[in-house]
Amino acid sequence: MEKRTVQVGGETIEVPDVSKSWLMVAAGVLVALWLVFSAFYTVDADEVGVIQRFGRYTRTTEPGLHFKLPFDMETVVKVKVQRVFKEEFGFRTAQAGVRTEYARGDFTGESLMLTGDLNSAVVDWIVQYRVKDPVKYLFQVRNVVETLRDVSESVMRELVGDHSVDEVIVLSRQDIETLAQVATQKLLDDFETGIDIVTIKLQDVNPPPPVQPAFNEVNEARQEKERIINEALEAYNKVVPQARGQAEQTIRQAEGYATNRVNRAQGDAEKFNAVRQEYNKAKNVTRRRLYLETMLDIIPSLENIYIIDESQKGVIPLLQFPASSKGVQN
């Protein structure tokens, strides 16, 4: 330990140099702390640590407390592998919340596209992704986010060019989203970006502002056309089935009436044939029975009965028939 001289009462004495020793202790403590903080690191639960030794990748560490070589011999880059990131196309969100605020600016350079039927459309969409391979994400591509944006814009322009403006705006939005996700993921895998596409979602798809009024008029005309068609179909479905039911009912009634008449006629004919057969078996008896049955029906309704010999001639003018006479029996 170094010493220093001190004058005390005219005498010179040597005492330890405490200030220098404390400085050495403090320096040692600082070196130790620097060693600890540069050798130990913590990885959060939603990330992994990518370790480089003198700039070269060596290993990947999971969440928790880890050790690495100090003094920047090994460096750690922490990558969020559980977080879902988002890229916006055609717009930018300035502040998210209950009332989202969007950044002002002209983004038509990436959103203005030509559809398959040679119409223009302003297409806004978002791409949500996460990092599935942190090593490829860090080292295979120089600018992963810029590559993602270029790939997504290229794929979306191709798909929009393969569909009509009506399909892009209304009819095939979900199909375009699915195809865009598959195609974008394939290209990113070919480029070894280490990115996994979670979803691609179309936001606002509209015609350019200069033709917006005309497009609205076309839509209104189409809606009016659909309304008229639906009303006509409603009237058709109400009247035609009712008329068909009435016609079916009339046909069934006519068929029932015809069946009844035919059956009755057949029954009468069979009855007549049966009577005729019996009559042929005993004509005299049958004739007499029919005559007697007829008389039993007629005679009770007569008031006066006159029996005249059939050999007598010119008798009828001599008879004084009462006014209420209803008939004469020969």
The 8 nearest C-alpha neighbors of each residue, nearest first, counted from 0:
[[1, 2, 15, 16, 20, 17, 19, 14],
 [0, 2, 16, 15, 3, 19, 20, 17],
 [3, 1, 15, 16, 14, 13, 0, 4],
 [2, 4, 13, 14, 16, 15, 5, 1],
 [5, 3, 13, 12, 11, 14, 6, 2],
 [4, 6, 12, 11, 13, 7, 3, 14],
 [7, 5, 11, 10, 9, 12, 8, 4],
 [6, 8, 10, 9, 11, 5, 12, 4],
 [9, 7, 10, 6, 11, 5, 12, 4],
 [8, 10, 7, 6, 11, 12, 5, 4],
 [11, 9, 7, 8, 6, 12, 5, 4],
 [10, 12, 6, 5, 7, 4, 9, 13],
 [11, 13, 5, 4, 10, 6, 14, 7],
 [12, 14, 4, 3, 2, 5, 15, 11],
 [15, 13, 2, 3, 4, 16, 12, 5],
 [14, 16, 2, 17, 1, 3, 0, 13],
 [15, 17, 2, 1, 18, 3, 19, 14],
 [18, 16, 20, 19, 15, 21, 2, 1],
 [19, 17, 21, 20, 16, 22, 23, 15],
 [18, 20, 22, 21, 17, 16, 23, 1],
 [21, 19, 23, 17, 22, 18, 24, 16],
 [22, 20, 24, 18, 23, 19, 25, 17],
 [21, 23, 19, 25, 20, 24, 26, 18],
 [22, 24, 26, 20, 21, 25, 27, 19],
 [25, 23, 21, 27, 26, 22, 28, 20],
 [26, 24, 28, 22, 27, 23, 21, 29],
 [27, 25, 23, 29, 24, 28, 22, 30],
 [26, 28, 24, 30, 25, 29, 23, 31],
 [27, 29, 31, 25, 26, 30, 32, 24],
 [30, 28, 32, 26, 31, 27, 33, 25],
 [29, 31, 33, 27, 28, 32, 34, 26],
 [32, 30, 34, 28, 29, 33, 27, 35],
 [33, 31, 35, 29, 34, 30, 36, 28],
 [34, 32, 30, 36, 31, 35, 37, 29],
 [33, 35, 31, 37, 32, 36, 38, 69],
 [36, 34, 32, 38, 33, 37, 39, 31],
 [35, 37, 33, 38, 39, 34, 32, 40],
 [36, 38, 69, 34, 35, 33, 39, 70],
 [37, 39, 69, 67, 35, 66, 68, 36],
 [40, 38, 66, 36, 65, 37, 35, 67],
 [39, 41, 65, 64, 66, 38, 42, 36],
 [42, 40, 64, 63, 65, 43, 39, 62],
 [41, 43, 62, 63, 47, 48, 46, 64],
 [44, 42, 62, 46, 45, 41, 63, 47],
 [43, 45, 62, 46, 42, 63, 47, 61],
 [46, 44, 81, 43, 79, 80, 82, 47],
 [47, 45, 79, 80, 78, 43, 44, 77],
 [48, 46, 61, 78, 77, 60, 62, 42],
 [47, 49, 77, 60, 59, 76, 75, 50],
 [48, 50, 59, 76, 75, 77, 58, 60],
 [51, 49, 75, 58, 74, 57, 56, 59],
 [52, 50, 56, 55, 54, 74, 73, 57],
 [51, 53, 73, 55, 54, 72, 56, 57],
 [52, 54, 72, 55, 73, 51, 74, 71],
 [55, 53, 51, 52, 56, 74, 73, 72],
 [54, 56, 51, 52, 53, 57, 50, 73],
 [57, 55, 51, 50, 58, 52, 54, 49],
 [58, 56, 51, 50, 55, 52, 59, 49],
 [57, 59, 50, 56, 49, 60, 51, 48],
 [60, 58, 49, 48, 50, 47, 61, 57],
 [61, 59, 48, 47, 49, 58, 62, 50],
 [60, 62, 47, 63, 48, 59, 42, 46],
 [63, 61, 42, 44, 43, 47, 46, 60],
 [62, 64, 42, 41, 61, 65, 43, 44],
 [65, 63, 41, 40, 42, 39, 62, 66],
 [66, 64, 40, 39, 41, 63, 67, 60],
 [67, 65, 39, 38, 40, 68, 64, 69],
 [68, 66, 38, 73, 69, 39, 65, 37],
 [67, 69, 73, 38, 72, 70, 66, 71],
 [68, 70, 38, 37, 71, 72, 34, 67],
 [69, 71, 72, 37, 68, 34, 73, 38],
 [72, 70, 73, 69, 74, 68, 37, 53],
 [71, 73, 70, 53, 68, 52, 69, 74],
 [72, 74, 52, 71, 68, 51, 67, 53],
 [75, 73, 51, 50, 71, 52, 72, 76],
 [74, 76, 50, 49, 48, 51, 77, 73],
 [77, 75, 49, 48, 78, 50, 74, 51],
 [76, 78, 48, 47, 49, 46, 75, 79],
 [77, 79, 46, 47, 80, 48, 76, 133],
 [80, 78, 46, 82, 81, 45, 47, 77],
 [79, 81, 130, 46, 82, 78, 45, 129],
 [82, 80, 45, 79, 46, 83, 129, 130],
 [81, 83, 79, 80, 129, 84, 45, 130],
 [82, 84, 129, 128, 127, 81, 85, 197],
 [85, 83, 128, 127, 129, 82, 86, 126],
 [86, 84, 127, 126, 128, 87, 83, 125],
 [85, 87, 126, 125, 127, 88, 84, 148],
 [88, 86, 125, 91, 90, 124, 85, 126],
 [89, 87, 124, 90, 123, 125, 110, 109],
 [88, 90, 123, 110, 106, 109, 107, 87],
 [91, 89, 88, 87, 106, 92, 123, 101],
 [90, 92, 102, 101, 87, 93, 89, 88],
 [93, 91, 101, 94, 102, 100, 95, 90],
 [92, 94, 101, 102, 100, 91, 95, 99],
 [95, 93, 100, 92, 99, 96, 101, 102],
 [96, 94, 99, 100, 92, 93, 98, 97],
 [97, 95, 99, 98, 94, 100, 93, 92],
 [96, 98, 99, 95, 100, 94, 101, 92],
 [99, 97, 96, 100, 95, 94, 101, 93],
 [98, 100, 95, 96, 94, 97, 101, 92],
 [99, 101, 94, 93, 92, 95, 98, 102],
 [102, 100, 92, 93, 91, 103, 99, 94],
 [101, 103, 93, 91, 92, 104, 100, 90],
 [104, 102, 101, 105, 91, 90, 93, 106],
 [103, 105, 106, 102, 90, 91, 107, 101],
 [104, 106, 107, 103, 108, 89, 90, 109],
 [105, 107, 89, 108, 109, 104, 90, 110],
 [108, 106, 110, 111, 109, 105, 89, 121],
 [107, 109, 106, 110, 111, 105, 89, 112],
 [108, 110, 107, 106, 89, 111, 88, 152],
 [109, 111, 107, 89, 122, 121, 108, 123],
 [112, 110, 121, 107, 120, 109, 108, 122],
 [113, 111, 120, 119, 110, 121, 156, 114],
 [114, 112, 119, 118, 160, 117, 120, 115],
 [115, 113, 160, 118, 159, 117, 116, 163],
 [114, 116, 160, 162, 163, 161, 117, 113],
 [115, 117, 163, 114, 118, 164, 162, 160],
 [118, 116, 114, 115, 113, 119, 163, 160],
 [117, 119, 114, 116, 113, 164, 120, 115],
 [118, 120, 113, 112, 114, 206, 207, 117],
 [121, 119, 206, 112, 205, 111, 207, 122],
 [120, 122, 111, 110, 205, 204, 206, 207],
 [121, 123, 204, 110, 120, 203, 111, 124],
 [124, 122, 89, 202, 203, 88, 110, 201],
 [125, 123, 201, 202, 88, 200, 87, 122],
 [124, 126, 87, 200, 86, 199, 88, 127],
 [127, 125, 199, 86, 85, 198, 128, 87],
 [128, 126, 85, 198, 197, 84, 196, 83],
 [127, 129, 196, 197, 84, 83, 195, 85],
 [130, 128, 83, 195, 194, 84, 82, 80],
 [129, 131, 194, 80, 132, 193, 195, 133],
 [130, 132, 193, 194, 195, 129, 133, 80],
 [133, 131, 193, 134, 135, 130, 136, 194],
 [134, 132, 136, 135, 137, 130, 131, 193],
 [135, 133, 137, 136, 132, 138, 49, 193],
 [136, 134, 139, 193, 138, 137, 133, 192],
 [135, 137, 193, 133, 192, 134, 138, 132],
 [138, 136, 134, 135, 133, 139, 140, 141],
 [137, 139, 135, 140, 136, 134, 141, 133],
 [140, 138, 135, 137, 136, 192, 191, 141],
 [141, 139, 142, 143, 138, 192, 136, 137],
 [140, 142, 143, 139, 138, 137, 146, 136],
 [143, 141, 145, 140, 144, 146, 147, 137],
 [142, 144, 146, 145, 140, 147, 141, 192],
 [145, 143, 147, 146, 142, 148, 86, 149],
 [146, 144, 148, 147, 143, 142, 149, 150],
 [145, 147, 143, 149, 144, 148, 150, 142],
 [148, 146, 144, 150, 145, 149, 151, 143],
 [147, 149, 145, 151, 146, 150, 152, 144],
 [148, 150, 146, 152, 147, 151, 153, 145],
 [151, 149, 153, 147, 148, 152, 146, 154],
 [152, 150, 154, 148, 153, 149, 183, 147],
 [151, 153, 155, 149, 154, 150, 148, 156],
 [152, 154, 150, 156, 151, 155, 149, 157],
 [155, 153, 157, 151, 156, 152, 150, 179],
 [156, 154, 152, 158, 157, 153, 159, 151],
 [157, 155, 159, 153, 154, 158, 160, 152],
 [156, 158, 160, 154, 155, 159, 153, 161],
 [157, 159, 161, 155, 160, 156, 154, 162],
 [158, 160, 156, 114, 162, 161, 157, 155],
 [159, 161, 114, 115, 157, 158, 162, 113],
 [160, 162, 115, 158, 159, 157, 114, 163],
 [163, 161, 115, 159, 160, 166, 114, 167],
 [162, 164, 115, 116, 166, 165, 114, 167],
 [163, 165, 167, 166, 114, 168, 118, 162],
 [166, 164, 168, 163, 167, 169, 170, 162],
 [167, 165, 170, 171, 163, 164, 169, 168],
 [166, 168, 164, 165, 172, 171, 169, 163],
 [167, 169, 165, 204, 166, 164, 170, 172],
 [170, 168, 166, 165, 167, 171, 172, 164],
 [169, 171, 166, 172, 165, 167, 168, 173],
 [172, 170, 166, 174, 173, 167, 169, 175],
 [171, 173, 175, 174, 167, 170, 169, 176],
 [172, 174, 176, 175, 171, 177, 170, 201],
 [175, 173, 177, 171, 176, 172, 178, 179],
 [174, 176, 178, 172, 173, 177, 179, 171],
 [177, 175, 173, 179, 174, 178, 199, 200],
 [178, 176, 174, 180, 179, 175, 173, 181],
 [177, 179, 175, 181, 180, 176, 182, 174],
 [180, 178, 176, 182, 177, 181, 183, 175],
 [179, 181, 177, 183, 178, 182, 199, 184],
 [180, 182, 178, 184, 179, 183, 185, 177],
 [181, 183, 185, 179, 184, 180, 178, 186],
 [184, 182, 180, 186, 185, 181, 179, 151],
 [183, 185, 187, 181, 182, 186, 180, 188],
 [184, 186, 188, 182, 183, 187, 189, 181],
 [187, 185, 189, 183, 188, 184, 190, 182],
 [186, 188, 190, 184, 189, 185, 192, 191],
 [187, 189, 191, 185, 190, 186, 184, 192],
 [188, 190, 186, 187, 191, 185, 192, 184],
 [189, 191, 187, 188, 192, 186, 140, 139],
 [192, 190, 188, 189, 193, 187, 135, 139],
 [191, 193, 136, 194, 190, 135, 187, 140],
 [192, 194, 132, 136, 135, 131, 191, 130],
 [195, 193, 130, 192, 131, 129, 196, 128],
 [194, 196, 129, 128, 131, 130, 197, 193],
 [197, 195, 128, 198, 184, 127, 194, 129],
 [198, 196, 128, 127, 195, 129, 199, 126],
 [199, 197, 127, 196, 126, 200, 180, 128],
 [198, 200, 126, 176, 180, 125, 127, 201],
 [201, 199, 125, 124, 176, 202, 198, 126],
 [200, 202, 124, 123, 203, 125, 176, 199],
 [201, 203, 124, 123, 200, 204, 125, 122],
 [204, 202, 123, 122, 205, 201, 124, 121],
 [205, 203, 122, 168, 121, 123, 202, 120],
 [206, 204, 121, 120, 203, 207, 168, 122],
 [205, 207, 120, 121, 211, 119, 208, 210],
 [206, 208, 209, 210, 121, 120, 211, 205],
 [207, 209, 211, 210, 206, 212, 205, 121],
 [210, 208, 207, 211, 212, 206, 213, 214],
 [211, 209, 213, 208, 212, 207, 214, 206],
 [210, 212, 208, 214, 213, 209, 206, 215],
 [213, 211, 215, 214, 210, 216, 209, 208],
 [214, 212, 216, 215, 210, 211, 217, 209],
 [213, 215, 211, 217, 216, 212, 210, 218],
 [216, 214, 218, 212, 213, 217, 211, 219],
 [215, 217, 219, 213, 218, 214, 220, 212],
 [218, 216, 220, 214, 215, 219, 221, 213],
 [217, 219, 221, 215, 220, 216, 222, 214],
 [220, 218, 216, 222, 221, 217, 223, 215],
 [221, 219, 223, 217, 218, 222, 224, 216],
 [222, 220, 224, 218, 223, 219, 225, 217],
 [221, 223, 225, 219, 224, 220, 226, 218],
 [224, 222, 226, 220, 221, 225, 219, 227],
 [225, 223, 221, 227, 222, 226, 220, 228],
 [224, 226, 222, 228, 223, 227, 229, 221],
 [227, 225, 223, 229, 224, 228, 222, 230],
 [228, 226, 230, 224, 229, 225, 231, 223],
 [229, 227, 225, 231, 230, 226, 232, 224],
 [228, 230, 232, 226, 231, 227, 225, 233],
 [229, 231, 233, 227, 232, 228, 226, 234],
 [232, 230, 228, 234, 233, 229, 235, 227],
 [233, 231, 235, 229, 230, 234, 236, 228],
 [232, 234, 230, 236, 231, 235, 229, 237],
 [235, 233, 237, 231, 232, 236, 238, 230],
 [236, 234, 232, 237, 238, 233, 239, 231],
 [237, 235, 233, 234, 238, 239, 232, 240],
 [236, 238, 234, 235, 239, 233, 240, 241],
 [239, 237, 241, 235, 240, 236, 234, 242],
 [238, 240, 242, 241, 235, 236, 243, 237],
 [241, 239, 243, 242, 238, 244, 236, 237],
 [240, 242, 244, 238, 239, 243, 245, 237],
 [243, 241, 245, 239, 244, 240, 246, 238],
 [242, 244, 240, 246, 241, 245, 247, 239],
 [245, 243, 247, 241, 242, 246, 240, 248],
 [244, 246, 248, 242, 247, 243, 249, 241],
 [247, 245, 243, 249, 248, 244, 242, 250],
 [246, 248, 244, 250, 245, 249, 243, 251],
 [247, 249, 245, 251, 246, 250, 244, 252],
 [250, 248, 252, 246, 251, 247, 253, 245],
 [251, 249, 253, 247, 252, 248, 254, 246],
 [250, 252, 254, 248, 253, 249, 255, 247],
 [253, 251, 255, 249, 254, 250, 256, 248],
 [254, 252, 256, 250, 255, 251, 257, 249],
 [253, 255, 251, 257, 252, 256, 258, 250],
 [254, 256, 252, 258, 253, 257, 251, 259],
 [257, 255, 253, 259, 258, 254, 252, 260],
 [258, 256, 254, 260, 259, 255, 253, 261],
 [257, 259, 255, 261, 256, 260, 254, 262],
 [260, 258, 256, 262, 257, 261, 263, 255],
 [261, 259, 263, 257, 262, 258, 264, 256],
 [262, 260, 264, 258, 263, 259, 265, 257],
 [261, 263, 265, 259, 264, 260, 266, 258],
 [262, 264, 266, 260, 265, 261, 259, 267],
 [265, 263, 267, 261, 266, 262, 268, 260],
 [264, 266, 268, 262, 263, 267, 261, 269],
 [265, 267, 263, 269, 264, 268, 262, 270],
 [268, 266, 270, 264, 269, 265, 271, 263],
 [267, 269, 265, 271, 270, 266, 264, 272],
 [268, 270, 272, 266, 271, 267, 265, 273],
 [271, 269, 267, 273, 268, 272, 266, 274],
 [272, 270, 268, 274, 273, 269, 275, 267],
 [273, 271, 275, 269, 274, 270, 276, 268],
 [272, 274, 270, 276, 271, 275, 269, 277],
 [275, 273, 271, 277, 276, 272, 278, 270],
 [276, 274, 278, 272, 277, 273, 271, 279],
 [275, 277, 273, 279, 278, 274, 272, 280],
 [276, 278, 274, 280, 275, 279, 273, 281],
 [279, 277, 275, 282, 280, 276, 281, 285],
 [280, 278, 276, 277, 282, 281, 275, 274],
 [279, 281, 277, 278, 282, 276, 275, 285],
 [282, 280, 278, 279, 284, 283, 285, 277],
 [281, 283, 278, 285, 279, 284, 286, 280],
 [284, 282, 286, 285, 281, 287, 278, 288],
 [285, 283, 287, 286, 281, 282, 288, 278],
 [284, 286, 288, 282, 283, 287, 278, 281],
 [287, 285, 283, 289, 288, 284, 282, 290],
 [286, 288, 290, 284, 289, 285, 291, 283],
 [289, 287, 285, 291, 290, 286, 284, 292],
 [288, 290, 292, 286, 287, 291, 285, 293],
 [291, 289, 287, 293, 288, 292, 286, 294],
 [290, 292, 294, 288, 293, 289, 287, 295],
 [291, 293, 295, 289, 294, 290, 288, 296],
 [294, 292, 290, 296, 291, 295, 289, 297],
 [293, 295, 297, 291, 296, 292, 298, 290],
 [296, 294, 292, 293, 297, 298, 291, 299],
 [295, 297, 293, 294, 298, 292, 299, 300],
 [298, 296, 294, 300, 295, 299, 293, 301],
 [299, 297, 300, 301, 294, 295, 296, 304],
 [300, 298, 301, 297, 296, 295, 302, 294],
 [299, 301, 298, 297, 302, 296, 325, 295],
 [300, 302, 298, 299, 303, 325, 326, 304],
 [303, 301, 300, 324, 304, 325, 299, 323],
 [304, 302, 301, 324, 305, 326, 327, 325],
 [303, 305, 328, 327, 306, 302, 301, 326],
 [306, 304, 328, 327, 307, 303, 329, 326],
 [305, 307, 328, 329, 304, 308, 327, 309],
 [308, 306, 309, 329, 305, 311, 328, 314],
 [307, 309, 310, 311, 306, 329, 312, 314],
 [308, 310, 311, 307, 329, 312, 306, 314],
 [311, 309, 308, 312, 307, 313, 314, 329],
 [310, 312, 309, 308, 314, 313, 307, 315],
 [311, 313, 314, 310, 309, 315, 308, 307],
 [314, 312, 315, 316, 311, 317, 318, 310],
 [313, 315, 317, 312, 316, 311, 318, 307],
 [314, 316, 317, 318, 313, 312, 319, 307],
 [317, 315, 318, 314, 313, 319, 320, 312],
 [316, 318, 315, 314, 319, 313, 320, 312],
 [319, 317, 315, 316, 320, 314, 321, 305],
 [318, 320, 321, 317, 316, 315, 322, 324],
 [321, 319, 318, 324, 322, 323, 303, 315],
 [320, 322, 323, 324, 319, 303, 325, 318],
 [323, 321, 324, 320, 325, 319, 326, 303],
 [322, 324, 321, 325, 320, 302, 303, 326],
 [325, 323, 321, 322, 326, 320, 303, 302],
 [324, 326, 323, 301, 302, 327, 303, 322],
 [327, 325, 324, 328, 301, 303, 304, 302],
 [326, 328, 305, 329, 304, 325, 303, 324],
 [327, 329, 305, 304, 306, 326, 307, 303],
 [328, 307, 306, 327, 309, 305, 308, 304]]
